[in-house]
Amino acid sequence: MILVTGAGGNLGARTLAALRDRGAHATGGSRTPDGGMRHLDFDDPAGIDLTGVSTLVLVSAGYAEDDQVIRRHTAVLDAAARDGVRHLVYTSLTGAGDHLGFALAHRATERLVRDRGPAWTILRNGLYAELFGALLLWDGDAVESPFGEGALSAVVRADLADAAAAVASEPERHAGRVYDLVGTPVTAPAVAGRLGVAHRTIGLGEYRRRMLDAPGLLPFQPPMLCSIATGVRHGFLDNTGTDLRDLLGRPGRDPLAAAVAAAAAARPVPR
């Protein structure tokens, strides 16, 4: 049986659906399980039960500080070794993202996967096109961003889910492989142009100030977002490759269209 962690989230849910579309015997795990999923709470190591799981798709539990993320992943890997999981697929971060504020937890987990795990495959996912669009800031009938003219090789989330499903369905073919899954480069001016609005570049200092003042953000999130901003702006995330196409057996979906849709959805409704 294949088990997908984080199945209550966007990537996990899409991966589970893609596996079932392939006819795979798959289920999900979540802290708040639904529809026959297993209860999986990474903060309760003693309660993690992976009995009967042959292939585990570990969707990164990255929504926390590094020490908490690594502790969670360690607990899952310990349970996988204890319960006889034969293959582990880990959703990591594109190789071009080593300088990003959340890269360390991914690279530390990759090391753990190699050192502790059963057979493994690492999927180094590019940043979501949907995230890129959502990070644009609306100001009246224009959008602002710290990205300047910089490009991001963004990926539509559904393509990353399909790639994970392709690997988990035939894990033996992908044992010991590291795939860098990136898409077609997109820019903030291109998103604005598709929306028919102007784009204005703001400085990184101004962006940091806005993020620090933004309601609802956790302490680790402003530096994480600022690292994405400077990485895109200065050309460190404009990388290309064929791994995504090779795993999908088709071209990836259009990341510009996904970014435009996300930006449009975030546009404030006029009062």
Kinemage of the C-alpha trace (Angstrom):
@kinemage 1
@onewidth
@group {chain A} dominant
@subgroup {mainchain}
@vectorlist {calphas} color= white
{ca met a 1} P 0.000 0.000 0.000
{ca ile a 2} L 1.090 3.571 -0.719
{ca leu a 3} L 0.556 6.184 1.968
{ca val a 4} L 0.768 9.945 1.323
{ca thr a 5} L 1.429 12.157 4.329
{ca gly a 6} L -0.083 15.609 4.606
{ca ala a 7} L -3.103 14.417 2.649
{ca gly a 8} L -5.212 17.185 4.134
{ca gly a 9} L -3.046 19.781 2.357
{ca asn a 10} L -2.953 20.861 -1.261
{ca leu a 11} L 0.024 18.846 -2.531
{ca gly a 12} L -0.761 15.746 -0.468
{ca ala a 13} L -4.420 15.701 -1.477
{ca arg a 14} L -3.570 16.111 -5.149
{ca thr a 15} L -0.925 13.382 -4.965
{ca leu a 16} L -3.370 10.968 -3.360
{ca ala a 17} L -5.991 11.762 -6.007
{ca ala a 18} L -3.430 11.243 -8.790
{ca leu a 19} L -2.459 7.865 -7.346
{ca arg a 20} L -6.067 6.754 -7.181
{ca asp a 21} L -6.603 7.933 -10.753
{ca arg a 22} L -3.806 5.535 -11.678
{ca gly a 23} L -5.610 2.706 -9.895
{ca ala a 24} L -3.003 2.501 -7.140
{ca his a 25} L -3.817 1.084 -3.722
{ca ala a 26} L -3.221 4.308 -1.823
{ca thr a 27} L -4.425 6.139 1.231
{ca gly a 28} L -3.570 9.357 3.003
{ca gly a 29} L -2.358 10.328 6.428
{ca ser a 30} L -3.267 13.549 8.192
{ca arg a 31} L -3.435 15.138 11.596
{ca thr a 32} L -7.140 15.633 10.822
{ca pro a 33} L -7.961 12.508 8.770
{ca asp a 34} L -11.035 12.185 6.599
{ca gly a 35} L -12.516 9.524 4.328
{ca gly a 36} L -10.630 6.488 5.613
{ca met a 37} L -7.274 8.217 6.030
{ca arg a 38} L -4.884 7.302 8.802
{ca his a 39} L -4.325 9.614 11.726
{ca leu a 40} L -0.724 10.845 11.546
{ca asp a 41} L 0.566 13.456 13.960
{ca phe a 42} L 4.275 14.013 13.444
{ca asp a 43} L 4.445 15.745 16.833
{ca asp a 44} L 3.384 12.450 18.467
{ca pro a 45} L 6.163 10.033 17.419
{ca ala a 46} L 4.835 7.149 19.491
{ca gly a 47} L 1.507 7.340 17.691
{ca ile a 48} L 2.864 7.183 14.120
{ca asp a 49} L 1.734 3.853 12.666
{ca leu a 50} L 2.991 2.890 9.200
{ca thr a 51} L 2.159 -0.813 9.457
{ca gly a 52} L 1.310 -2.288 6.053
{ca val a 53} L 2.777 0.647 4.110
{ca ser a 54} L 5.143 -0.430 1.333
{ca thr a 55} L 5.769 3.018 -0.200
{ca leu a 56} L 5.602 6.243 1.794
{ca val a 57} L 5.279 9.626 0.098
{ca leu a 58} L 6.599 12.046 2.702
{ca val a 59} L 5.230 15.485 1.877
{ca ser a 60} L 7.433 17.928 3.721
{ca ala a 61} L 5.995 19.209 6.993
{ca gly a 62} L 7.721 22.508 6.354
{ca tyr a 63} L 5.245 24.884 7.966
{ca ala a 64} L 7.403 25.526 11.055
{ca glu a 65} L 10.889 26.431 12.239
{ca asp a 66} L 13.746 24.205 11.038
{ca asp a 67} L 14.245 22.330 14.304
{ca gln a 68} L 10.571 21.400 14.477
{ca val a 69} L 10.453 20.335 10.817
{ca ile a 70} L 13.539 18.150 11.154
{ca arg a 71} L 12.242 16.632 14.387
{ca arg a 72} L 8.951 15.763 12.673
{ca his a 73} L 10.669 14.211 9.669
{ca thr a 74} L 13.006 12.227 11.912
{ca ala a 75} L 10.009 10.771 13.740
{ca val a 76} L 8.444 9.662 10.452
{ca leu a 77} L 11.678 8.103 9.198
{ca asp a 78} L 12.128 6.233 12.483
{ca ala a 79} L 8.576 4.885 12.169
{ca ala a 80} L 9.198 3.876 8.547
{ca ala a 81} L 12.266 1.859 9.550
{ca arg a 82} L 10.425 0.269 12.478
{ca asp a 83} L 7.288 -0.652 10.506
{ca gly a 84} L 8.991 -2.061 7.418
{ca val a 85} L 8.347 0.605 4.782
{ca arg a 86} L 10.288 -0.480 1.683
{ca his a 87} L 10.502 2.778 -0.296
{ca leu a 88} L 10.313 6.436 0.684
{ca val a 89} L 9.574 9.321 -1.676
{ca tyr a 90} L 10.404 12.732 -0.199
{ca thr a 91} L 9.155 16.055 -1.612
{ca ser a 92} L 12.137 18.367 -1.200
{ca leu a 93} L 13.248 21.726 -2.679
{ca thr a 94} L 14.805 22.455 -6.072
{ca gly a 95} L 18.583 22.468 -6.122
{ca ala a 96} L 18.563 26.134 -7.147
{ca gly a 97} L 16.953 26.955 -3.808
{ca asp a 98} L 19.905 26.182 -1.540
{ca his a 99} L 20.131 29.838 -0.495
{ca leu a 100} L 16.452 30.111 0.470
{ca gly a 101} L 15.483 30.562 4.092
{ca phe a 102} L 13.788 27.165 4.295
{ca ala a 103} L 16.387 25.105 2.402
{ca leu a 104} L 18.251 23.793 5.435
{ca ala a 105} L 15.370 21.673 6.707
{ca his a 106} L 15.014 20.072 3.274
{ca arg a 107} L 18.710 19.306 2.877
{ca ala a 108} L 18.932 17.942 6.417
{ca thr a 109} L 15.954 15.699 5.707
{ca glu a 110} L 17.522 14.498 2.448
{ca arg a 111} L 20.592 13.471 4.441
{ca leu a 112} L 18.404 11.614 6.931
{ca val a 113} L 16.549 9.870 4.109
{ca arg a 114} L 19.814 8.668 2.599
{ca asp a 115} L 21.329 7.616 5.931
{ca arg a 116} L 18.336 6.110 7.733
{ca gly a 117} L 15.712 5.205 5.245
{ca pro a 118} L 14.823 2.243 3.101
{ca ala a 119} L 15.111 2.639 -0.687
{ca trp a 120} L 14.409 6.264 -1.516
{ca thr a 121} L 13.625 8.827 -4.203
{ca ile a 122} L 13.989 12.572 -3.685
{ca leu a 123} L 11.777 14.994 -5.599
{ca arg a 124} L 13.325 18.448 -5.510
{ca asn a 125} L 10.247 20.517 -6.237
{ca gly a 126} L 10.353 23.979 -7.734
{ca leu a 127} L 8.305 26.730 -6.141
{ca tyr a 128} L 4.613 26.732 -6.940
{ca ala a 129} L 3.300 28.957 -9.709
{ca glu a 130} L 0.254 29.509 -7.517
{ca leu a 131} L 2.490 30.855 -4.740
{ca phe a 132} L 4.248 33.246 -7.105
{ca gly a 133} L 0.956 34.756 -8.211
{ca ala a 134} L -0.338 34.997 -4.655
{ca leu a 135} L 2.784 36.886 -3.549
{ca leu a 136} L 2.033 39.810 -5.853
{ca leu a 137} L 0.670 42.760 -3.881
{ca trp a 138} L -2.349 44.648 -5.161
{ca asp a 139} L -2.366 48.442 -4.974
{ca gly a 140} L -5.528 49.701 -6.590
{ca asp a 141} L -5.446 48.665 -10.241
{ca ala a 142} L -1.747 47.774 -10.228
{ca val a 143} L 0.400 45.049 -8.688
{ca glu a 144} L 3.615 45.545 -6.776
{ca ser a 145} L 6.343 43.051 -6.016
{ca pro a 146} L 9.971 42.846 -4.915
{ca phe a 147} L 10.778 40.553 -7.843
{ca gly a 148} L 11.736 43.204 -10.388
{ca glu a 149} L 12.404 41.625 -13.779
{ca gly a 150} L 13.620 38.402 -12.188
{ca ala a 151} L 12.175 35.082 -13.322
{ca leu a 152} L 11.092 32.032 -11.341
{ca ser a 153} L 11.012 28.562 -12.884
{ca ala a 154} L 7.656 27.925 -11.252
{ca val a 155} L 5.674 24.695 -11.373
{ca val a 156} L 1.942 24.117 -11.253
{ca arg a 157} L 1.170 22.209 -8.067
{ca ala a 158} L -0.872 19.576 -9.916
{ca asp a 159} L 2.171 18.662 -12.024
{ca leu a 160} L 4.252 18.037 -8.907
{ca ala a 161} L 1.473 15.823 -7.579
{ca asp a 162} L 1.340 13.898 -10.846
{ca ala a 163} L 5.122 13.458 -10.787
{ca ala a 164} L 5.022 12.147 -7.208
{ca ala a 165} L 2.264 9.722 -8.165
{ca ala a 166} L 4.268 8.493 -11.155
{ca val a 167} L 7.250 7.740 -8.925
{ca ala a 168} L 5.258 6.176 -6.079
{ca ser a 169} L 3.370 3.926 -8.502
{ca glu a 170} L 6.606 2.319 -9.721
{ca pro a 171} L 9.147 3.088 -7.010
{ca glu a 172} L 11.701 0.471 -8.029
{ca arg a 173} L 12.330 2.334 -11.301
{ca his a 174} L 13.296 5.453 -9.388
{ca ala a 175} L 15.314 4.065 -6.474
{ca gly a 176} L 18.271 6.243 -5.515
{ca arg a 177} L 17.288 9.019 -7.918
{ca val a 178} L 17.104 12.760 -7.245
{ca tyr a 179} L 14.822 14.664 -9.626
{ca asp a 180} L 14.832 18.451 -10.002
{ca leu a 181} L 11.276 19.401 -10.924
{ca val a 182} L 11.111 22.921 -12.312
{ca gly a 183} L 8.937 24.568 -14.931
{ca thr a 184} L 8.957 27.432 -17.407
{ca pro a 185} L 10.301 30.750 -16.048
{ca val a 186} L 7.677 33.390 -15.277
{ca thr a 187} L 8.049 37.024 -14.190
{ca ala a 188} L 5.912 39.468 -12.264
{ca pro a 189} L 5.670 41.860 -15.268
{ca ala a 190} L 4.406 38.941 -17.391
{ca val a 191} L 1.717 38.139 -14.821
{ca ala a 192} L 0.713 41.801 -14.665
{ca gly a 193} L 0.631 42.018 -18.445
{ca arg a 194} L -1.686 39.015 -18.686
{ca leu a 195} L -3.928 40.670 -16.083
{ca gly a 196} L -3.893 43.921 -18.039
{ca val a 197} L -2.477 45.968 -15.148
{ca ala a 198} L 0.772 47.760 -14.372
{ca his a 199} L 3.579 46.232 -12.327
{ca arg a 200} L 5.659 48.296 -9.933
{ca thr a 201} L 8.859 47.050 -8.295
{ca ile a 202} L 9.372 47.762 -4.611
{ca gly a 203} L 12.648 47.508 -2.710
{ca leu a 204} L 13.536 44.525 -0.578
{ca gly a 205} L 13.596 46.687 2.542
{ca glu a 206} L 10.072 47.910 1.884
{ca tyr a 207} L 8.929 44.348 1.226
{ca arg a 208} L 10.478 43.147 4.492
{ca arg a 209} L 8.754 45.961 6.391
{ca arg a 210} L 5.400 45.008 4.892
{ca met a 211} L 5.895 41.343 5.706
{ca leu a 212} L 6.884 42.120 9.297
{ca asp a 213} L 3.720 44.228 9.631
{ca ala a 214} L 1.449 41.722 7.880
{ca pro a 215} L -1.174 40.218 10.183
{ca gly a 216} L -1.261 36.471 10.648
{ca leu a 217} L 2.306 35.648 9.590
{ca leu a 218} L 4.320 33.393 11.897
{ca pro a 219} L 7.804 34.570 12.972
{ca phe a 220} L 9.664 32.353 10.484
{ca gln a 221} L 7.595 33.465 7.493
{ca pro a 222} L 8.827 37.031 6.775
{ca pro a 223} L 12.483 35.968 6.376
{ca met a 224} L 11.359 32.968 4.329
{ca leu a 225} L 9.362 35.181 1.963
{ca cys a 226} L 12.158 37.734 1.758
{ca ser a 227} L 14.599 35.013 0.746
{ca ile a 228} L 12.272 34.061 -2.120
{ca ala a 229} L 12.046 37.718 -3.119
{ca thr a 230} L 15.789 38.292 -3.350
{ca gly a 231} L 16.349 34.904 -4.984
{ca val a 232} L 13.897 35.667 -7.782
{ca arg a 233} L 14.968 39.283 -8.149
{ca his a 234} L 18.631 38.407 -8.577
{ca gly a 235} L 18.214 35.463 -10.926
{ca phe a 236} L 18.937 32.507 -8.642
{ca leu a 237} L 15.678 30.626 -9.276
{ca asp a 238} L 15.596 30.847 -13.063
{ca asn a 239} L 16.714 27.264 -13.659
{ca thr a 240} L 15.425 24.810 -16.217
{ca gly a 241} L 15.542 21.056 -16.727
{ca thr a 242} L 13.787 18.068 -18.264
{ca asp a 243} L 13.086 15.917 -15.186
{ca leu a 244} L 9.497 17.101 -14.825
{ca arg a 245} L 8.653 16.415 -18.451
{ca asp a 246} L 10.373 13.043 -18.283
{ca leu a 247} L 8.404 11.904 -15.236
{ca leu a 248} L 5.094 13.219 -16.548
{ca gly a 249} L 5.569 11.944 -20.092
{ca arg a 250} L 4.174 15.255 -21.307
{ca pro a 251} L 4.927 18.974 -21.074
{ca gly a 252} L 4.069 20.613 -17.782
{ca arg a 253} L 1.038 22.812 -17.378
{ca asp a 254} L 1.462 26.534 -18.046
{ca pro a 255} L 2.831 28.138 -14.848
{ca leu a 256} L 2.065 31.653 -16.103
{ca ala a 257} L -1.630 30.836 -16.378
{ca ala a 258} L -1.616 29.395 -12.843
{ca ala a 259} L 0.207 32.432 -11.458
{ca val a 260} L -2.239 34.776 -13.188
{ca ala a 261} L -5.217 32.885 -11.757
{ca ala a 262} L -3.749 33.046 -8.237
{ca ala a 263} L -3.012 36.756 -8.531
{ca ala a 264} L -6.507 37.427 -9.854
{ca ala a 265} L -8.041 35.478 -6.967
{ca ala a 266} L -6.121 37.633 -4.473
{ca arg a 267} L -7.321 40.900 -6.025
{ca pro a 268} L -9.352 42.900 -3.490
{ca val a 269} L -13.036 43.244 -4.281
{ca pro a 270} L -13.983 46.929 -4.754
{ca arg a 271} L -16.347 48.187 -2.091
